Amino acid sequence: MTSSFFQVLRVGVAVLVLVSLLVAGSALAELAGEGRILAFSLLAGTAFGIVLQRSRFCFYCMAADFFSHRDARGLLAVVVALAVGTIGYHAVFGAFQPVAVAGRFPPGAHIGPVSWVLALGAFVFGLGMAISGSCVSAHLYRLGEGAVASVLALLGAALGFVLGFLCWNTLYLRAIQEAPVLWLPAHMGYGGSLLLQLGLLGAIALWLLRYRTAPESNVSPLQAILVQRWPAAVGGSLVAFIAVLAYFRSGALGVTAELGSLARTAADAAQLLPPRLEGLDGFSGCATVVKQALLSKNAVFVLGVVGGAFAAALVAGQFQPRWPKGRVLVRQFAGGVLLGWGAMVALGCTIGTLLSGIMAGAVSGWVFAVFCLAGAWLGWRWRQRWPT
């Protein structure tokens, strides 16, 4: 009786949260200027948060599952997302820009410079994932699950962004300024880029399929949707669908722009930053700015992610507020600092530079993926030796 009551209560609160987000989206759509884009970003973030929570779409968790148990479900979900997203992105690019030309990139796409700074930033980001236990997007959806300690990781990431800003001019002048920005369609055409990426992803999928994955349990369809972890093909396809739709409607998917902008605004107000951050504002992707307005596309998107994940966790009975103690709190914050520094110098995270970048045919996305995975593996090895 008591259990049933709390289950009904959880579902009722989840419905209230989702209705509130819909009402907020409707109110945003009435605003002048970018009101409709803000409304779309909020609702897209809500859908993304639900998919992340139900699919357990955390890049570190999925990598750690494979490192520890050779459970390839999570990594296969990433491959599915990249494959479906690559097809969608190339179709959209072909409509926006029929002929791909070097130096002329689709607006707002995550196509960044390729240098040792990108590799270093990705490696540090991967290390930060392992130490803090999640990537930035997963820390956001885990807030919706009640993981209060993720707040410390995000605060650490904000500090990491500030440290990245302080390093930026030196790194930019030494390496990034002259680094090539490589976009596969500009060199191979849309067809060649699509075939190359799908071929690489297909080879990765075949390799992953060699490993036995955990069998799916026999549950009712309702439990499979609302409670159980969604299959890799479902979660990955939905991530890709949201990513393509978001790019078409408002901009490339990413979750660090608002966090970085808040950190930049605070550091600028405290006069910690140099007068000029060389070349930074000329790059696309998870761009940071000194905020002049409260609302932004990425801000409402992030709010939607947390709200959507909260609603999904309530329905699944997975909202479990928890507060780790002692060394775990230190580890969360320290890992967050590495996440922020890596995301700043790499111009994005696993959602922006890796996911959106590879979908766009950016070589920077592939470089980020390789070095981020290397950092995650090293961090995972460290956690096996010195668990907390």
Secondary structure, DSSP 4 states (H G I P E B T S, - for coil): -HHHHHHHHHHHHHHHHHHHHHHHHHHHHTSTTTHHHHHHHHHHHHHHHHHHHHHT--HHHHHHHHHHH---HHHHHHHHHHHHHHHHHHHHHHHH-SS-BTTBPPTT----B-SHHHHHHHHHHHHHHHHHTS-HHHHHHHHHTTBTTHHHHHHHHHHHHHHHHHHHHHHIIIIITT--B-BHHHHHHHHHHHHHHHHHHHHHHHHHTTSPPPPPP---HHHHHHTSPPPHHHHHHHHHHHHHHHHHHT----SSHHHHHHHHHHHHHTT-S-S--TTGGG--SS------SS--HHHHHHHHHHHHHHHHHHHHT----B---THHHHHHHHHHHHHHHHHHHTTS-IIIIIIIHHHTTBHHHHHHHHHHHHHHHHHHHHHHHS--
